[in-house]
Amino acid sequence: MRARLYSNENFPLPAVEALRRLGHDVLTSHDAGKSNAGIPDDEVLRFATANGRAVLTHNRQDFIRLHRETADHAGIIVCTDNPDFLALAMKVHAQLEPISLLQGQLVRVNRGG
């Protein structure tokens, strides 16, 4: 699947760029004019959902909690930190490939094998 994603501030730009090269439509918080604004996670999720985009983040704990509170979102992809940004992008891409619809889903992308 080629996904519509919204990366929050903590997701590395080189991984975003790699995901774009893989065909994903990734909007960053900077692109949206929302960087360095300290926007609460629930508002990030609402913005992404309103724009039909799944949140892409390293902020696992808070977004897993938000998913448990409501599945009314366009998807949440939580990733462990990985300094190898290309490998991170490839893992996200591989996790998304078999998914036909991200709506209401929580996708976990782990650094390990």
Secondary structure, DSSP 8 states (H G I E B T S, - for coil): ---EEEE-TTS-HHHHHHHHHTT-EEEETTTTT-TTS---HHHHHHHHHHTT-EEEES-HHHHHHHHHH---SS-EEEE---S-HHHHHHHHHHHHTT-S--TT-EEEE-S--
